[in-house]
Amino acid sequence: QSVLTQPPSVSGAPGQRVTISCTGSSSNIGAGHDVHWYQQLPGTAPKLLIYNNSNRPSGVPDRFSGSKSGTSASLAITGLQAEDEADYYCQSYDIYLSYVFGTGTKVTVL
Amino acid sequence: QVQLVQSGSELKKPGASVKVSCKASGYTFSNYVMNWVRQAPGQGLEWMGWINTNTGNPTYAQGFTGRFVFSLDTSVSTAYLQISGLKPEDTAVYYCARERPMDHWGQGTLVTVSS
């Protein structure tokens, strides 16, 4: 059971906007630690999608954006595409557990 | 370009040991830490810990002490994960991943523990 909670699944039609929440606490996100997001396409290794709350690595489309507020963070995907169907994980640092991943969210494109 | 290439799948019996390798290329190995991440079948990602590739000092996450050992061979830019006393619940894909945030990942190594 992770200390970072995500919804198990979210879905949307092509072109729509979806958001994934990552809820933490005062020992991790709320303590000011950065949040990173990873995308895991089916059968592949995870890939860094957003780092330090809202920054995109080179090559990541600007359809992906991240934000952080208080003890939570969010990943938004605008203009949803079929290729975005994947599992998404947030990650942060917890003062008791060190580096932790969120529970993961499966994005389905309808 | 940065690459992390892991060793192939393993099938082991309970009680055996396994050593997974992660060979790095395209960057200075000792300048970036190496993490290990476990993903059990159908489950999420679990951070196992990391190793300082400059000093060789490992740090293990809760639940990964005792049977899990991180090591290095800096002469060949390779990190290793060894698991001893394998149990069926160790069946998982094990990933190496560079730095934090984890900007490059190996392709994963499936370790299956079954009698």
Interface residues (C-beta under 8 A of the other chain):
Chain A: S2 D34 H36 Y38 Q40 A45 P46 K47 L48 Y51 N52 P57 D87 Y89 Q91 L97 S98 Y99 V100 F101 G102 T103 G104
Chain B: N35 V37 G44 L45 E46 W47 G49 W50 T59 A61 Q62 Y95 A97 R100 P101 M102 D103 H104 W105 G106 Q107 G108
